[in-house]
């Protein structure tokens, strides 16, 4: 028996049954319907005996055409369009990858993007949570729920999937994405290990760009504490009206003394590495800059490991951030810049 899957189908089915009842309760001979395939409607009507029979035949013809139209509608409704909801149970003709990818596309089609993050509707989240609870032995449902679950549940869900299904590549994909893009601070080294595991389990995956970035992220994180603060002053003239002297301290700070005509100003600027953090554009290295003294304008330049050309990124530290020359500012450096960075230089 045809399964009525929606209110729309139910209405159409009821109309279909009603029309059949009308046709077969009208007392019309079955020959009338058979004639339609031999002669045109006009010929059929003109060959009947009397106006009463003509009227009955015309009504039967209209009903038959309505039945055919409803049949076509019902048949067309059964076709699944690309944007349709994927099957809840994986058909035998569909591979696990095809099944998962169809659900991933369906989930993302329901989402909205805020910043760089997909936001999924609550009804969708509850639906996949129900599927996971109904089929606890199916790893696909655990994965499909975990990828859209609230942040507070994700870490435990992902760890459960990886532990229970160590040979499931999608579980390791969940883990490295979470460690890199959602965990704060990001854990690039552990993310790289999980990505490498996914590649081993699914060798056909194209992951070169992912591995490039993850390796850069690990390198940047290792190099970040080694970055030093420098001051480039090729000549100091004690007898000049204007000069700058500096001293380098052991704690990555520099004391500057500047003479401008008869006045002398002093400042101490310190660079401290805080750690890696997750920003909207991705993982970045976080430094804290503190200043005490009388300077009201300082410029920081990024010096690359190779060549003398300054990386196309500068940071001005001025009174807006330091109020009257004393204060602190945050400096964030992207992974790609950090990989090629040699030092941070003070320039006046």
N, C-alpha and C positions, 0 to 999 in steps of 0.2 A: 504493500500500500504506500502511496506517495506520502512522504513526510512533510508536514506543514511546518516550515521553519520560521515563519513570521506572520504577523497580522495581515500583511499585504497578500501573501500567498493564500491565507485562510479565506479572505474575501473573494479572491479569484476562484478558488475551489468551490465555494458556496454558489457563486454565480453559475459555474460550470454545471453543478448538480441540478440547480434549479432549471436551467435551460433544457437539460436532458429530460427532466420530469415533465416539462411542458410539452416537449416534442412527442414523447411516448404516451402521454395521457390525452393527446388531442384526437386520437382515433384515426389519424391519417395513415393510409396504407404505406408500407415500407417502400413500395415501388416509387413513390414520389421522390425520395432521397436518391434512389439509384439513378433516376432520370438525369440528374444534374451533370453527370459525367459524359452524357451522350449529346444532349441538346443545350442550347443557350437558355438562360432564364426567360427571355422573351418568347422563345418557341414553346417552352414548357407551359407557360401561362396561357398562351393563345390556343393550345391544343386541349385544354381541359373543358369539361362540360359545365357551363353555367357560371355566373358571377360569384356565387357563394364558394364554389370550389376554387375559382381563381384567387379569391381573397385568402383562403386557407393555404393554398400552395405558396403564395407570396410570403405569408407569415412564416411558413416552414423554411423557405429559402433564407429568409432573414436570420432565423434562429440558427440554421446550419452555418451561415457565414460568421455569426457571432461566436459559435462554438470553435470554428477553425481559428478565429482571431485569438480567442482565449488560450487555445492550445499553443499557438506560436508564442504568446506572451510568457506562458508558464515555462516553456522550453528554453526561451532566451534568458529567463531569470536564473536558470540553473548554471549558466556559464560563469566562471570565476574570472573577474578582471584582475589585472596586475596589482591594483591597489586594494583588492579584497582581503578580508581577514584570512590568514593562513590556517590550515587545519590544526586542531588542537592535538590530534593523535597523528603521529607520523605514518603516512601510507607506506606500504612495502615497496612501492615504486620510487620512493624518494630517499636519497642518502641522508645521513645525519647532517652533513655539511649543508646540503640544500635546505633541509628542514630548519636548521638554525639560522641560516642567512635569510630565509623568507620571513622568519619572526623578527630578526634584527631590523630588517627593512621596514616591517610593519610597525615596530616599536618607535623607530626614529621618525617615521612618517607622522606619528601622533604627537611628537615632542615639539617643544618650542626652544629656541636658543637664547640664552641669557649670558652675555659675555662670550666665553668659549665653551660653555657647558650646556648639555642637553637637559631640559626640564621635562619630566614625564607626568601626565595627568594621574591623579590619585586612583581613578577607576581602573586605569591600565595596570598600575602597580599592584592593586588588590587582586586583579584577575590573574596575573602571573604568580602571585603568592599562593593563590588557591590551587593553580595547576601544580605548583611545586609540592604542596601538601597532599594533593590527590595522587600524585605519582612520585613518591619519595625515592624510588629506585631508578628513576630516569634522570640521568645527569644533565640532559638538555634543558629540562624545566628548572633545575637548580641554577644553571648558568643564566637562563633567560630572565629569571627573577633577580639574580644577584646584580646583573648589569644595570638594572633600573631601580634597584632598591634604594631606600634612604641611606644617606652617608653613615648614620649611626649603626646600621646593620652590616655594611659592606665588608669590613675587615674580617669579621667572624665568618660571614658567609663564604668569602673567597678562600679563607684558610681551610674551611670545611670541605670545599669542592676539591682543592688541590690535594688535601690529605686523603680523601675518599677515592678520588679518581686521578692518581698521579700521572696516568698516561693520556689524559684528556687535554689536548692543546688549548682549547678555549678557556680552560681553567687558568692556565699559565698566562694567557693573554689578559684575562681579567686582572691577574695579580700585578703584572708589570705596568699596566695602565694605571692601576690604582696607586702603586708606589711612586709613579712619576708625576701623574697629573692631579691626583686627589689628596694624597697624603702630604701633610705639611709638618716638618720639612720633607722634601722629596728624598727618596732613598735610591739614588741612581745605580749604585753597585748591585743592590738586590734586584732592582728592575732589570738590569742587564742579564743577570743569571736566569731570571724567569723567561726573558725573551729568548735567550739561547736555548732553553729547554723547549719552548714552543716550537722553535725552528727544527730541533731534532725530531720532535714528534710529528711535524708536518713540513717535510723538506720542500714541498712545492711552494710554500709561502714566499713572497718577495718582501724581504725585511732589511735590505741594505741601508736604506735611509734611516730606519729605526736604530740599527746597530751603530751607524755613524754618530747619530745624536747621543745615544746612550754612552758610547765610549768617550765622546767629547765631554759629556756631563761628569763622568767619573774623573777624567783628567783635570777638568776645571776645579772640581771640588778638592782634589789633592793639591793643586797648585795655589789655591786661594790664600791659605795662611802664609805662603812664602812671598807674596807681593810686598815690596818695600816702598816706603815713601821717600822721594828724593827731591833735591832742589838744585836746579842747574844755574849756576852763576859762574861764568867764565873768568870774571875779573872783579876784584874788590879793591877799591881805592879809598884808603883811609882819609886822605886829605881832600877828597872831593866834597862838593856841597851835597851830593846825593850818593849814597851807597847802601848796599845791603850785605850784612854778614849773617852767617847761619852756623848752627852747631847741630850735629846729629846725635840723638840720644839712643839708648839701647832698646827703648820700648816702642820703636817705630814712630817716633815723633821728631819734629824739627822745630828749633827755636830760631826765629828770624828777628834781626835787629836792623832797622832801616833809619838812615839819617837823611832828612830832607831839609836842606839849609841848616837852620840852627835847632830844629826840633828832632827828637828821636822817638820812634815808635817801636814797640816790641810785640811779638805775638808768638804763641806756641800752637802748632797744629799737629794733631795726632790722628793716625789712621788705625782703626781696629777692625779686624775681621770678625763678623758676628756669626756667619754660617750661611748655608744655602737655604733658600726659601721658595715657596711657590707663589708666583705672581700670575696675573691674567694672561700674560704672553708666554708663560712657561717658567721653568726653574731659573732663578737668578741668584747671583752671589751678593750677599749683603755686607756692606761695610758701614761702620759708624765713624764720622769725622767730627772731631771736637776741636774748638778753637778758644783760646783765652788770650786776650791782648788787645792791641789798639788798631790793628789793620782792619780796614773796612772793605777790602776787595782782594780776593785771592782766586786764582784759576787753577784747576786741576786738569792735567793732561794725561791721557793713557798712552804709554810708550810700549810699542810692540816688541816681541822677541827678536824679530829680524828687521833690519833697515832702520833708518832714522825717521821715517815718515810717521807722524802721529796717527793713531787710529781715528777714524772719523767720528769721534765722540768726545765732547769736552763737558766739563761741569764747572760752572761758576759758583763760587761760594761767596756770598756777599751779605750786605746788611739785612736783606729781606729774610734770610735764614738765621743769621747770627745776631739779629737785633742791633745792639751798639758795638758789635765786634766780638761778642762772646756768645757762644751757643753750640749747638750740635746739629748735624744734618745726616740724613741717610743717603747712601750711594748704592745703587743696584746695578750690577753688571751682568749682561746676558751671557749664556754659556759660550756662544761663538766668539764673542769679544774676549772672554776670560781665557779661552784656550790659547790665544795669541798674545796675551798681555804679559809684559815683562815687569813693569813698575808703574807707579802712579807718581807723577811729577808735579811739584808746585811751580807755578809761573806767576809772575806779577803782571 
